[in-house]
Amino acid sequence: MSLTLENTSSVEMRGRARKTLNVLSNFRNLLFIHLMLDVLAVLKALSLLFQRDNIVISAAKNGL
């Protein structure tokens, strides 16, 4: 009984993994992920700049 349940679960997991792979392999999704990596790099730098002590907006503008 548990072997059948285990195989069913494994088949479902493989199906979800295959669907996820197909979605992530889609060209438009790859372009979007690449864009997000670029955006997140800039946001990381901005976040670190604002985390400094005694920062004001004008100094943040000059710091970028």
PDBQT receptor file of N, H, CA, C and O in Angstrom, charges set to zero:
ATOM      1  N   MET A   1       0.821  -1.193   0.000  1.00  0.00    +0.000 N 
ATOM      2  CA  MET A   1       0.000   0.000   0.000  1.00  0.00    +0.000 C 
ATOM      3  C   MET A   1       0.865   1.257   0.000  1.00  0.00    +0.000 C 
ATOM      4  O   MET A   1       0.641   2.162  -0.803  1.00  0.00    +0.000 OA
ATOM      5  N   SER A   2       1.835   1.317   0.880  1.00  0.00    +0.000 N 
ATOM      6  H   SER A   2       2.016   0.582   1.532  1.00  0.00    +0.000 HD
ATOM      7  CA  SER A   2       2.676   2.514   0.956  1.00  0.00    +0.000 C 
ATOM      8  C   SER A   2       3.565   2.644  -0.273  1.00  0.00    +0.000 C 
ATOM      9  O   SER A   2       3.923   3.758  -0.657  1.00  0.00    +0.000 OA
ATOM     10  N   LEU A   3       3.928   1.522  -0.898  1.00  0.00    +0.000 N 
ATOM     11  H   LEU A   3       3.637   0.617  -0.586  1.00  0.00    +0.000 HD
ATOM     12  CA  LEU A   3       4.749   1.572  -2.107  1.00  0.00    +0.000 C 
ATOM     13  C   LEU A   3       3.968   2.230  -3.239  1.00  0.00    +0.000 C 
ATOM     14  O   LEU A   3       4.523   3.035  -3.987  1.00  0.00    +0.000 OA
ATOM     15  N   THR A   4       2.701   1.900  -3.371  1.00  0.00    +0.000 N 
ATOM     16  H   THR A   4       2.250   1.247  -2.763  1.00  0.00    +0.000 HD
ATOM     17  CA  THR A   4       1.855   2.507  -4.395  1.00  0.00    +0.000 C 
ATOM     18  C   THR A   4       1.692   3.993  -4.130  1.00  0.00    +0.000 C 
ATOM     19  O   THR A   4       1.766   4.802  -5.056  1.00  0.00    +0.000 OA
ATOM     20  N   LEU A   5       1.476   4.352  -2.899  1.00  0.00    +0.000 N 
ATOM     21  H   LEU A   5       1.416   3.696  -2.147  1.00  0.00    +0.000 HD
ATOM     22  CA  LEU A   5       1.338   5.751  -2.523  1.00  0.00    +0.000 C 
ATOM     23  C   LEU A   5       2.638   6.506  -2.793  1.00  0.00    +0.000 C 
ATOM     24  O   LEU A   5       2.612   7.650  -3.248  1.00  0.00    +0.000 OA
ATOM     25  N   GLU A   6       3.766   5.870  -2.514  1.00  0.00    +0.000 N 
ATOM     26  H   GLU A   6       3.787   4.941  -2.145  1.00  0.00    +0.000 HD
ATOM     27  CA  GLU A   6       5.066   6.492  -2.740  1.00  0.00    +0.000 C 
ATOM     28  C   GLU A   6       5.305   6.714  -4.223  1.00  0.00    +0.000 C 
ATOM     29  O   GLU A   6       5.804   7.772  -4.605  1.00  0.00    +0.000 OA
ATOM     30  N   ASN A   7       4.962   5.742  -5.078  1.00  0.00    +0.000 N 
ATOM     31  H   ASN A   7       4.556   4.883  -4.768  1.00  0.00    +0.000 HD
ATOM     32  CA  ASN A   7       5.134   5.892  -6.521  1.00  0.00    +0.000 C 
ATOM     33  C   ASN A   7       4.241   6.982  -7.082  1.00  0.00    +0.000 C 
ATOM     34  O   ASN A   7       4.663   7.740  -7.956  1.00  0.00    +0.000 OA
ATOM     35  N   THR A   8       3.019   7.072  -6.597  1.00  0.00    +0.000 N 
ATOM     36  H   THR A   8       2.675   6.456  -5.887  1.00  0.00    +0.000 HD
ATOM     37  CA  THR A   8       2.101   8.113  -7.050  1.00  0.00    +0.000 C 
ATOM     38  C   THR A   8       2.650   9.491  -6.693  1.00  0.00    +0.000 C 
ATOM     39  O   THR A   8       2.613  10.415  -7.506  1.00  0.00    +0.000 OA
ATOM     40  N   SER A   9       3.149   9.615  -5.491  1.00  0.00    +0.000 N 
ATOM     41  H   SER A   9       3.179   8.864  -4.831  1.00  0.00    +0.000 HD
ATOM     42  CA  SER A   9       3.724  10.884  -5.065  1.00  0.00    +0.000 C 
ATOM     43  C   SER A   9       4.930  11.245  -5.925  1.00  0.00    +0.000 C 
ATOM     44  O   SER A   9       5.115  12.404  -6.299  1.00  0.00    +0.000 OA
ATOM     45  N   SER A  10       5.733  10.255  -6.229  1.00  0.00    +0.000 N 
ATOM     46  H   SER A  10       5.582   9.314  -5.925  1.00  0.00    +0.000 HD
ATOM     47  CA  SER A  10       6.922  10.494  -7.034  1.00  0.00    +0.000 C 
ATOM     48  C   SER A  10       6.548  10.920  -8.451  1.00  0.00    +0.000 C 
ATOM     49  O   SER A  10       7.180  11.809  -9.023  1.00  0.00    +0.000 OA
ATOM     50  N   VAL A  11       5.528  10.292  -9.011  1.00  0.00    +0.000 N 
ATOM     51  H   VAL A  11       5.015   9.571  -8.546  1.00  0.00    +0.000 HD
ATOM     52  CA  VAL A  11       5.068  10.655 -10.354  1.00  0.00    +0.000 C 
ATOM     53  C   VAL A  11       4.531  12.080 -10.356  1.00  0.00    +0.000 C 
ATOM     54  O   VAL A  11       4.804  12.842 -11.283  1.00  0.00    +0.000 OA
ATOM     55  N   GLU A  12       3.772  12.446  -9.331  1.00  0.00    +0.000 N 
ATOM     56  H   GLU A  12       3.549  11.827  -8.578  1.00  0.00    +0.000 HD
ATOM     57  CA  GLU A  12       3.246  13.808  -9.243  1.00  0.00    +0.000 C 
ATOM     58  C   GLU A  12       4.378  14.816  -9.103  1.00  0.00    +0.000 C 
ATOM     59  O   GLU A  12       4.336  15.895  -9.694  1.00  0.00    +0.000 OA
ATOM     60  N   MET A  13       5.379  14.462  -8.323  1.00  0.00    +0.000 N 
ATOM     61  H   MET A  13       5.413  13.586  -7.843  1.00  0.00    +0.000 HD
ATOM     62  CA  MET A  13       6.509  15.368  -8.134  1.00  0.00    +0.000 C 
ATOM     63  C   MET A  13       7.276  15.548  -9.442  1.00  0.00    +0.000 C 
ATOM     64  O   MET A  13       7.703  16.656  -9.767  1.00  0.00    +0.000 OA
ATOM     65  N   ARG A  14       7.448  14.463 -10.187  1.00  0.00    +0.000 N 
ATOM     66  H   ARG A  14       7.101  13.563  -9.923  1.00  0.00    +0.000 HD
ATOM     67  CA  ARG A  14       8.130  14.568 -11.483  1.00  0.00    +0.000 C 
ATOM     68  C   ARG A  14       7.332  15.439 -12.445  1.00  0.00    +0.000 C 
ATOM     69  O   ARG A  14       7.905  16.211 -13.213  1.00  0.00    +0.000 OA
ATOM     70  N   GLY A  15       6.002  15.311 -12.401  1.00  0.00    +0.000 N 
ATOM     71  H   GLY A  15       5.537  14.684 -11.776  1.00  0.00    +0.000 HD
ATOM     72  CA  GLY A  15       5.160  16.130 -13.267  1.00  0.00    +0.000 C 
ATOM     73  C   GLY A  15       5.268  17.605 -12.928  1.00  0.00    +0.000 C 
ATOM     74  O   GLY A  15       5.340  18.444 -13.826  1.00  0.00    +0.000 OA
ATOM     75  N   ARG A  16       5.280  17.927 -11.652  1.00  0.00    +0.000 N 
ATOM     76  H   ARG A  16       5.221  17.246 -10.923  1.00  0.00    +0.000 HD
ATOM     77  CA  ARG A  16       5.443  19.336 -11.239  1.00  0.00    +0.000 C 
ATOM     78  C   ARG A  16       6.819  19.858 -11.623  1.00  0.00    +0.000 C 
ATOM     79  O   ARG A  16       6.957  21.003 -12.054  1.00  0.00    +0.000 OA
ATOM     80  N   ALA A  17       7.839  19.016 -11.465  1.00  0.00    +0.000 N 
ATOM     81  H   ALA A  17       7.727  18.086 -11.115  1.00  0.00    +0.000 HD
ATOM     82  CA  ALA A  17       9.197  19.436 -11.819  1.00  0.00    +0.000 C 
ATOM     83  C   ALA A  17       9.313  19.679 -13.320  1.00  0.00    +0.000 C 
ATOM     84  O   ALA A  17       9.960  20.635 -13.747  1.00  0.00    +0.000 OA
ATOM     85  N   ARG A  18       8.691  18.821 -14.117  1.00  0.00    +0.000 N 
ATOM     86  H   ARG A  18       8.165  18.045 -13.769  1.00  0.00    +0.000 HD
ATOM     87  CA  ARG A  18       8.744  18.992 -15.573  1.00  0.00    +0.000 C 
ATOM     88  C   ARG A  18       8.018  20.270 -15.980  1.00  0.00    +0.000 C 
ATOM     89  O   ARG A  18       8.497  21.001 -16.847  1.00  0.00    +0.000 OA
ATOM     90  N   LYS A  19       6.866  20.551 -15.364  1.00  0.00    +0.000 N 
ATOM     91  H   LYS A  19       6.477  19.958 -14.659  1.00  0.00    +0.000 HD
ATOM     92  CA  LYS A  19       6.126  21.766 -15.685  1.00  0.00    +0.000 C 
ATOM     93  C   LYS A  19       6.939  23.001 -15.304  1.00  0.00    +0.000 C 
ATOM     94  O   LYS A  19       6.998  23.967 -16.065  1.00  0.00    +0.000 OA
ATOM     95  N   THR A  20       7.563  22.971 -14.132  1.00  0.00    +0.000 N 
ATOM     96  H   THR A  20       7.515  22.186 -13.514  1.00  0.00    +0.000 HD
ATOM     97  CA  THR A  20       8.395  24.096 -13.696  1.00  0.00    +0.000 C 
ATOM     98  C   THR A  20       9.562  24.310 -14.645  1.00  0.00    +0.000 C 
ATOM     99  O   THR A  20       9.891  25.449 -14.977  1.00  0.00    +0.000 OA
ATOM    100  N   LEU A  21      10.186  23.236 -15.081  1.00  0.00    +0.000 N 
ATOM    101  H   LEU A  21       9.919  22.310 -14.811  1.00  0.00    +0.000 HD
ATOM    102  CA  LEU A  21      11.298  23.336 -16.030  1.00  0.00    +0.000 C 
ATOM    103  C   LEU A  21      10.833  23.947 -17.342  1.00  0.00    +0.000 C 
ATOM    104  O   LEU A  21      11.526  24.790 -17.911  1.00  0.00    +0.000 OA
ATOM    105  N   ASN A  22       9.666  23.532 -17.829  1.00  0.00    +0.000 N 
ATOM    106  H   ASN A  22       9.102  22.847 -17.366  1.00  0.00    +0.000 HD
ATOM    107  CA  ASN A  22       9.144  24.088 -19.075  1.00  0.00    +0.000 C 
ATOM    108  C   ASN A  22       8.853  25.572 -18.943  1.00  0.00    +0.000 C 
ATOM    109  O   ASN A  22       9.133  26.344 -19.861  1.00  0.00    +0.000 OA
ATOM    110  N   VAL A  23       8.294  25.978 -17.814  1.00  0.00    +0.000 N 
ATOM    111  H   VAL A  23       8.067  25.352 -17.069  1.00  0.00    +0.000 HD
ATOM    112  CA  VAL A  23       7.990  27.394 -17.603  1.00  0.00    +0.000 C 
ATOM    113  C   VAL A  23       9.278  28.209 -17.539  1.00  0.00    +0.000 C 
ATOM    114  O   VAL A  23       9.381  29.271 -18.152  1.00  0.00    +0.000 OA
ATOM    115  N   LEU A  24      10.260  27.701 -16.791  1.00  0.00    +0.000 N 
ATOM    116  H   LEU A  24      10.176  26.838 -16.293  1.00  0.00    +0.000 HD
ATOM    117  CA  LEU A  24      11.516  28.444 -16.646  1.00  0.00    +0.000 C 
ATOM    118  C   LEU A  24      12.339  28.437 -17.928  1.00  0.00    +0.000 C 
ATOM    119  O   LEU A  24      13.165  29.326 -18.137  1.00  0.00    +0.000 OA
ATOM    120  N   SER A  25      12.125  27.453 -18.779  1.00  0.00    +0.000 N 
ATOM    121  H   SER A  25      11.454  26.732 -18.609  1.00  0.00    +0.000 HD
ATOM    122  CA  SER A  25      12.871  27.379 -20.033  1.00  0.00    +0.000 C 
ATOM    123  C   SER A  25      12.245  28.225 -21.126  1.00  0.00    +0.000 C 
ATOM    124  O   SER A  25      12.854  28.413 -22.179  1.00  0.00    +0.000 OA
ATOM    125  N   ASN A  26      11.054  28.735 -20.905  1.00  0.00    +0.000 N 
ATOM    126  H   ASN A  26      10.559  28.582 -20.050  1.00  0.00    +0.000 HD
ATOM    127  CA  ASN A  26      10.389  29.596 -21.871  1.00  0.00    +0.000 C 
ATOM    128  C   ASN A  26      11.255  30.845 -22.083  1.00  0.00    +0.000 C 
ATOM    129  O   ASN A  26      11.753  31.430 -21.122  1.00  0.00    +0.000 OA
ATOM    130  N   PHE A  27      11.429  31.243 -23.337  1.00  0.00    +0.000 N 
ATOM    131  H   PHE A  27      11.025  30.767 -24.118  1.00  0.00    +0.000 HD
ATOM    132  CA  PHE A  27      12.337  32.340 -23.676  1.00  0.00    +0.000 C 
ATOM    133  C   PHE A  27      11.928  33.651 -23.020  1.00  0.00    +0.000 C 
ATOM    134  O   PHE A  27      12.781  34.395 -22.537  1.00  0.00    +0.000 OA
ATOM    135  N   ARG A  28      10.625  33.940 -22.997  1.00  0.00    +0.000 N 
ATOM    136  H   ARG A  28       9.932  33.336 -23.389  1.00  0.00    +0.000 HD
ATOM    137  CA  ARG A  28      10.161  35.189 -22.386  1.00  0.00    +0.000 C 
ATOM    138  C   ARG A  28      10.442  35.202 -20.892  1.00  0.00    +0.000 C 
ATOM    139  O   ARG A  28      10.799  36.238 -20.332  1.00  0.00    +0.000 OA
ATOM    140  N   ASN A  29      10.282  34.060 -20.249  1.00  0.00    +0.000 N 
ATOM    141  H   ASN A  29       9.991  33.218 -20.703  1.00  0.00    +0.000 HD
ATOM    142  CA  ASN A  29      10.564  33.987 -18.816  1.00  0.00    +0.000 C 
ATOM    143  C   ASN A  29      12.050  34.153 -18.547  1.00  0.00    +0.000 C 
ATOM    144  O   ASN A  29      12.440  34.773 -17.557  1.00  0.00    +0.000 OA
ATOM    145  N   LEU A  30      12.873  33.607 -19.417  1.00  0.00    +0.000 N 
ATOM    146  H   LEU A  30      12.556  33.104 -20.221  1.00  0.00    +0.000 HD
ATOM    147  CA  LEU A  30      14.321  33.784 -19.250  1.00  0.00    +0.000 C 
ATOM    148  C   LEU A  30      14.714  35.250 -19.390  1.00  0.00    +0.000 C 
ATOM    149  O   LEU A  30      15.559  35.748 -18.646  1.00  0.00    +0.000 OA
ATOM    150  N   LEU A  31      14.101  35.933 -20.339  1.00  0.00    +0.000 N 
ATOM    151  H   LEU A  31      13.414  35.529 -20.944  1.00  0.00    +0.000 HD
ATOM    152  CA  LEU A  31      14.380  37.366 -20.496  1.00  0.00    +0.000 C 
ATOM    153  C   LEU A  31      13.946  38.148 -19.256  1.00  0.00    +0.000 C 
ATOM    154  O   LEU A  31      14.651  39.052 -18.808  1.00  0.00    +0.000 OA
ATOM    155  N   PHE A  32      12.783  37.795 -18.706  1.00  0.00    +0.000 N 
ATOM    156  H   PHE A  32      12.211  37.061 -19.070  1.00  0.00    +0.000 HD
ATOM    157  CA  PHE A  32      12.292  38.473 -17.515  1.00  0.00    +0.000 C 
ATOM    158  C   PHE A  32      13.220  38.222 -16.328  1.00  0.00    +0.000 C 
ATOM    159  O   PHE A  32      13.515  39.148 -15.573  1.00  0.00    +0.000 OA
ATOM    160  N   ILE A  33      13.680  36.992 -16.155  1.00  0.00    +0.000 N 
ATOM    161  H   ILE A  33      13.440  36.239 -16.769  1.00  0.00    +0.000 HD
ATOM    162  CA  ILE A  33      14.594  36.664 -15.060  1.00  0.00    +0.000 C 
ATOM    163  C   ILE A  33      15.905  37.440 -15.219  1.00  0.00    +0.000 C 
ATOM    164  O   ILE A  33      16.468  37.929 -14.239  1.00  0.00    +0.000 OA
ATOM    165  N   HIS A  34      16.381  37.547 -16.454  1.00  0.00    +0.000 N 
ATOM    166  H   HIS A  34      15.924  37.150 -17.250  1.00  0.00    +0.000 HD
ATOM    167  CA  HIS A  34      17.616  38.300 -16.712  1.00  0.00    +0.000 C 
ATOM    168  C   HIS A  34      17.418  39.781 -16.366  1.00  0.00    +0.000 C 
ATOM    169  O   HIS A  34      18.301  40.404 -15.775  1.00  0.00    +0.000 OA
ATOM    170  N   LEU A  35      16.267  40.341 -16.731  1.00  0.00    +0.000 N 
ATOM    171  H   LEU A  35      15.550  39.836 -17.211  1.00  0.00    +0.000 HD
ATOM    172  CA  LEU A  35      15.960  41.728 -16.395  1.00  0.00    +0.000 C 
ATOM    173  C   LEU A  35      15.912  41.920 -14.889  1.00  0.00    +0.000 C 
ATOM    174  O   LEU A  35      16.446  42.896 -14.363  1.00  0.00    +0.000 OA
ATOM    175  N   MET A  36      15.273  40.988 -14.197  1.00  0.00    +0.000 N 
ATOM    176  H   MET A  36      14.839  40.195 -14.624  1.00  0.00    +0.000 HD
ATOM    177  CA  MET A  36      15.160  41.097 -12.738  1.00  0.00    +0.000 C 
ATOM    178  C   MET A  36      16.541  41.035 -12.077  1.00  0.00    +0.000 C 
ATOM    179  O   MET A  36      16.773  41.718 -11.080  1.00  0.00    +0.000 OA
ATOM    180  N   LEU A  37      17.455  40.230 -12.614  1.00  0.00    +0.000 N 
ATOM    181  H   LEU A  37      17.266  39.675 -13.424  1.00  0.00    +0.000 HD
ATOM    182  CA  LEU A  37      18.806  40.195 -12.061  1.00  0.00    +0.000 C 
ATOM    183  C   LEU A  37      19.483  41.549 -12.186  1.00  0.00    +0.000 C 
ATOM    184  O   LEU A  37      20.170  41.993 -11.266  1.00  0.00    +0.000 OA
ATOM    185  N   ASP A  38      19.290  42.207 -13.327  1.00  0.00    +0.000 N 
ATOM    186  H   ASP A  38      18.732  41.846 -14.074  1.00  0.00    +0.000 HD
ATOM    187  CA  ASP A  38      19.868  43.544 -13.508  1.00  0.00    +0.000 C 
ATOM    188  C   ASP A  38      19.245  44.545 -12.535  1.00  0.00    +0.000 C 
ATOM    189  O   ASP A  38      19.956  45.343 -11.923  1.00  0.00    +0.000 OA
ATOM    190  N   VAL A  39      17.938  44.502 -12.393  1.00  0.00    +0.000 N 
ATOM    191  H   VAL A  39      17.361  43.854 -12.890  1.00  0.00    +0.000 HD
ATOM    192  CA  VAL A  39      17.240  45.437 -11.506  1.00  0.00    +0.000 C 
ATOM    193  C   VAL A  39      17.649  45.201 -10.058  1.00  0.00    +0.000 C 
ATOM    194  O   VAL A  39      17.880  46.152  -9.312  1.00  0.00    +0.000 OA
ATOM    195  N   LEU A  40      17.739  43.932  -9.658  1.00  0.00    +0.000 N 
ATOM    196  H   LEU A  40      17.551  43.159 -10.263  1.00  0.00    +0.000 HD
ATOM    197  CA  LEU A  40      18.087  43.629  -8.273  1.00  0.00    +0.000 C 
ATOM    198  C   LEU A  40      19.512  44.047  -7.934  1.00  0.00    +0.000 C 
ATOM    199  O   LEU A  40      19.793  44.393  -6.786  1.00  0.00    +0.000 OA
ATOM    200  N   ALA A  41      20.404  44.023  -8.898  1.00  0.00    +0.000 N 
ATOM    201  H   ALA A  41      20.176  43.742  -9.830  1.00  0.00    +0.000 HD
ATOM    202  CA  ALA A  41      21.776  44.475  -8.640  1.00  0.00    +0.000 C 
ATOM    203  C   ALA A  41      21.782  45.960  -8.284  1.00  0.00    +0.000 C 
ATOM    204  O   ALA A  41      22.488  46.378  -7.367  1.00  0.00    +0.000 OA
ATOM    205  N   VAL A  42      20.997  46.756  -9.009  1.00  0.00    +0.000 N 
ATOM    206  H   VAL A  42      20.424  46.417  -9.754  1.00  0.00    +0.000 HD
ATOM    207  CA  VAL A  42      20.918  48.196  -8.729  1.00  0.00    +0.000 C 
ATOM    208  C   VAL A  42      20.226  48.431  -7.390  1.00  0.00    +0.000 C 
ATOM    209  O   VAL A  42      20.666  49.267  -6.601  1.00  0.00    +0.000 OA
ATOM    210  N   LEU A  43      19.146  47.698  -7.135  1.00  0.00    +0.000 N 
ATOM    211  H   LEU A  43      18.789  47.020  -7.777  1.00  0.00    +0.000 HD
ATOM    212  CA  LEU A  43      18.429  47.872  -5.867  1.00  0.00    +0.000 C 
ATOM    213  C   LEU A  43      19.284  47.464  -4.674  1.00  0.00    +0.000 C 
ATOM    214  O   LEU A  43      19.156  48.039  -3.593  1.00  0.00    +0.000 OA
ATOM    215  N   LYS A  44      20.148  46.483  -4.860  1.00  0.00    +0.000 N 
ATOM    216  H   LYS A  44      20.252  46.015  -5.738  1.00  0.00    +0.000 HD
ATOM    217  CA  LYS A  44      21.039  46.071  -3.773  1.00  0.00    +0.000 C 
ATOM    218  C   LYS A  44      21.986  47.214  -3.409  1.00  0.00    +0.000 C 
ATOM    219  O   LYS A  44      22.181  47.525  -2.234  1.00  0.00    +0.000 OA
ATOM    220  N   ALA A  45      22.571  47.834  -4.436  1.00  0.00    +0.000 N 
ATOM    221  H   ALA A  45      22.413  47.582  -5.391  1.00  0.00    +0.000 HD
ATOM    222  CA  ALA A  45      23.483  48.950  -4.187  1.00  0.00    +0.000 C 
ATOM    223  C   ALA A  45      22.752  50.102  -3.508  1.00  0.00    +0.000 C 
ATOM    224  O   ALA A  45      23.285  50.724  -2.589  1.00  0.00    +0.000 OA
ATOM    225  N   LEU A  46      21.535  50.386  -3.959  1.00  0.00    +0.000 N 
ATOM    226  H   LEU A  46      21.102  49.881  -4.706  1.00  0.00    +0.000 HD
ATOM    227  CA  LEU A  46      20.751  51.465  -3.363  1.00  0.00    +0.000 C 
ATOM    228  C   LEU A  46      20.377  51.140  -1.917  1.00  0.00    +0.000 C 
ATOM    229  O   LEU A  46      20.410  52.015  -1.052  1.00  0.00    +0.000 OA
ATOM    230  N   SER A  47      20.027  49.899  -1.663  1.00  0.00    +0.000 N 
ATOM    231  H   SER A  47      20.001  49.189  -2.366  1.00  0.00    +0.000 HD
ATOM    232  CA  SER A  47      19.669  49.483  -0.306  1.00  0.00    +0.000 C 
ATOM    233  C   SER A  47      20.856  49.625   0.635  1.00  0.00    +0.000 C 
ATOM    234  O   SER A  47      20.705  50.117   1.753  1.00  0.00    +0.000 OA
ATOM    235  N   LEU A  48      22.023  49.203   0.197  1.00  0.00    +0.000 N 
ATOM    236  H   LEU A  48      22.145  48.803  -0.712  1.00  0.00    +0.000 HD
ATOM    237  CA  LEU A  48      23.216  49.326   1.038  1.00  0.00    +0.000 C 
ATOM    238  C   LEU A  48      23.563  50.785   1.296  1.00  0.00    +0.000 C 
ATOM    239  O   LEU A  48      24.043  51.136   2.374  1.00  0.00    +0.000 OA
ATOM    240  N   LEU A  49      23.317  51.635   0.298  1.00  0.00    +0.000 N 
ATOM    241  H   LEU A  49      22.927  51.350  -0.577  1.00  0.00    +0.000 HD
ATOM    242  CA  LEU A  49      23.581  53.059   0.468  1.00  0.00    +0.000 C 
ATOM    243  C   LEU A  49      22.646  53.664   1.518  1.00  0.00    +0.000 C 
ATOM    244  O   LEU A  49      23.083  54.464   2.345  1.00  0.00    +0.000 OA
ATOM    245  N   PHE A  50      21.385  53.294   1.492  1.00  0.00    +0.000 N 
ATOM    246  H   PHE A  50      21.030  52.644   0.820  1.00  0.00    +0.000 HD
ATOM    247  CA  PHE A  50      20.430  53.832   2.457  1.00  0.00    +0.000 C 
ATOM    248  C   PHE A  50      20.615  53.247   3.852  1.00  0.00    +0.000 C 
ATOM    249  O   PHE A  50      20.117  53.819   4.822  1.00  0.00    +0.000 OA
ATOM    250  N   GLN A  51      21.307  52.140   3.976  1.00  0.00    +0.000 N 
ATOM    251  H   GLN A  51      21.711  51.676   3.188  1.00  0.00    +0.000 HD
ATOM    252  CA  GLN A  51      21.523  51.540   5.291  1.00  0.00    +0.000 C 
ATOM    253  C   GLN A  51      22.666  52.206   6.054  1.00  0.00    +0.000 C 
ATOM    254  O   GLN A  51      22.859  51.944   7.241  1.00  0.00    +0.000 OA
ATOM    255  N   ARG A  52      23.407  53.046   5.388  1.00  0.00    +0.000 N 
ATOM    256  H   ARG A  52      23.251  53.258   4.423  1.00  0.00    +0.000 HD
ATOM    257  CA  ARG A  52      24.480  53.765   6.091  1.00  0.00    +0.000 C 
ATOM    258  C   ARG A  52      23.882  54.732   7.111  1.00  0.00    +0.000 C 
ATOM    259  O   ARG A  52      22.728  55.141   6.990  1.00  0.00    +0.000 OA
ATOM    260  N   ASP A  53      24.661  55.082   8.089  1.00  0.00    +0.000 N 
ATOM    261  H   ASP A  53      25.599  54.749   8.187  1.00  0.00    +0.000 HD
ATOM    262  CA  ASP A  53      24.206  56.034   9.099  1.00  0.00    +0.000 C 
ATOM    263  C   ASP A  53      24.219  57.454   8.533  1.00  0.00    +0.000 C 
ATOM    264  O   ASP A  53      25.074  57.820   7.727  1.00  0.00    +0.000 OA
ATOM    265  N   ASN A  54      23.252  58.228   8.980  1.00  0.00    +0.000 N 
ATOM    266  H   ASN A  54      22.557  57.930   9.635  1.00  0.00    +0.000 HD
ATOM    267  CA  ASN A  54      23.169  59.655   8.652  1.00  0.00    +0.000 C 
ATOM    268  C   ASN A  54      23.115  59.913   7.141  1.00  0.00    +0.000 C 
ATOM    269  O   ASN A  54      23.795  60.811   6.644  1.00  0.00    +0.000 OA
ATOM    270  N   ILE A  55      22.337  59.156   6.432  1.00  0.00    +0.000 N 
ATOM    271  H   ILE A  55      21.785  58.426   6.835  1.00  0.00    +0.000 HD
ATOM    272  CA  ILE A  55      22.231  59.362   4.994  1.00  0.00    +0.000 C 
ATOM    273  C   ILE A  55      21.043  60.271   4.699  1.00  0.00    +0.000 C 
ATOM    274  O   ILE A  55      19.985  60.141   5.315  1.00  0.00    +0.000 OA
ATOM    275  N   VAL A  56      21.220  61.176   3.770  1.00  0.00    +0.000 N 
ATOM    276  H   VAL A  56      22.080  61.281   3.270  1.00  0.00    +0.000 HD
ATOM    277  CA  VAL A  56      20.138  62.038   3.307  1.00  0.00    +0.000 C 
ATOM    278  C   VAL A  56      19.955  61.780   1.817  1.00  0.00    +0.000 C 
ATOM    279  O   VAL A  56      20.838  61.227   1.162  1.00  0.00    +0.000 OA
ATOM    280  N   ILE A  57      18.817  62.181   1.293  1.00  0.00    +0.000 N 
ATOM    281  H   ILE A  57      18.100  62.631   1.825  1.00  0.00    +0.000 HD
ATOM    282  CA  ILE A  57      18.480  61.867  -0.107  1.00  0.00    +0.000 C 
ATOM    283  C   ILE A  57      19.496  62.472  -1.082  1.00  0.00    +0.000 C 
ATOM    284  O   ILE A  57      19.871  61.824  -2.059  1.00  0.00    +0.000 OA
ATOM    285  N   SER A  58      19.935  63.679  -0.830  1.00  0.00    +0.000 N 
ATOM    286  H   SER A  58      19.630  64.205  -0.036  1.00  0.00    +0.000 HD
ATOM    287  CA  SER A  58      20.897  64.320  -1.744  1.00  0.00    +0.000 C 
ATOM    288  C   SER A  58      22.220  63.559  -1.756  1.00  0.00    +0.000 C 
ATOM    289  O   SER A  58      22.856  63.436  -2.803  1.00  0.00    +0.000 OA
ATOM    290  N   ALA A  59      22.632  63.051  -0.602  1.00  0.00    +0.000 N 
ATOM    291  H   ALA A  59      22.116  63.152   0.248  1.00  0.00    +0.000 HD
ATOM    292  CA  ALA A  59      23.868  62.271  -0.556  1.00  0.00    +0.000 C 
ATOM    293  C   ALA A  59      23.675  60.924  -1.253  1.00  0.00    +0.000 C 
ATOM    294  O   ALA A  59      24.613  60.405  -1.859  1.00  0.00    +0.000 OA
ATOM    295  N   ALA A  60      22.492  60.363  -1.177  1.00  0.00    +0.000 N 
ATOM    296  H   ALA A  60      21.730  60.784  -0.685  1.00  0.00    +0.000 HD
ATOM    297  CA  ALA A  60      22.228  59.107  -1.844  1.00  0.00    +0.000 C 
ATOM    298  C   ALA A  60      22.267  59.300  -3.361  1.00  0.00    +0.000 C 
ATOM    299  O   ALA A  60      22.756  58.437  -4.090  1.00  0.00    +0.000 OA
ATOM    300  N   LYS A  61      21.751  60.437  -3.830  1.00  0.00    +0.000 N 
ATOM    301  H   LYS A  61      21.354  61.138  -3.238  1.00  0.00    +0.000 HD
ATOM    302  CA  LYS A  61      21.779  60.709  -5.259  1.00  0.00    +0.000 C 
ATOM    303  C   LYS A  61      23.228  60.844  -5.744  1.00  0.00    +0.000 C 
ATOM    304  O   LYS A  61      23.568  60.357  -6.822  1.00  0.00    +0.000 OA
ATOM    305  N   ASN A  62      24.060  61.489  -4.968  1.00  0.00    +0.000 N 
ATOM    306  H   ASN A  62      23.784  61.885  -4.093  1.00  0.00    +0.000 HD
ATOM    307  CA  ASN A  62      25.463  61.648  -5.347  1.00  0.00    +0.000 C 
ATOM    308  C   ASN A  62      26.234  60.351  -5.187  1.00  0.00    +0.000 C 
ATOM    309  O   ASN A  62      27.236  60.145  -5.872  1.00  0.00    +0.000 OA
ATOM    310  N   GLY A  63      25.789  59.471  -4.300  1.00  0.00    +0.000 N 
ATOM    311  H   GLY A  63      24.975  59.638  -3.744  1.00  0.00    +0.000 HD
ATOM    312  CA  GLY A  63      26.489  58.216  -4.061  1.00  0.00    +0.000 C 
ATOM    313  C   GLY A  63      26.305  57.191  -5.151  1.00  0.00    +0.000 C 
ATOM    314  O   GLY A  63      27.099  56.258  -5.265  1.00  0.00    +0.000 OA
ATOM    315  N   LEU A  64      25.261  57.348  -5.961  1.00  0.00    +0.000 N 
ATOM    316  H   LEU A  64      24.615  58.106  -5.868  1.00  0.00    +0.000 HD
ATOM    317  CA  LEU A  64      25.027  56.415  -7.047  1.00  0.00    +0.000 C 
ATOM    318  C   LEU A  64      25.780  56.870  -8.258  1.00  0.00    +0.000 C 
ATOM    319  O   LEU A  64      25.722  56.220  -9.302  1.00  0.00    +0.000 OA
TER     320      LEU A  64
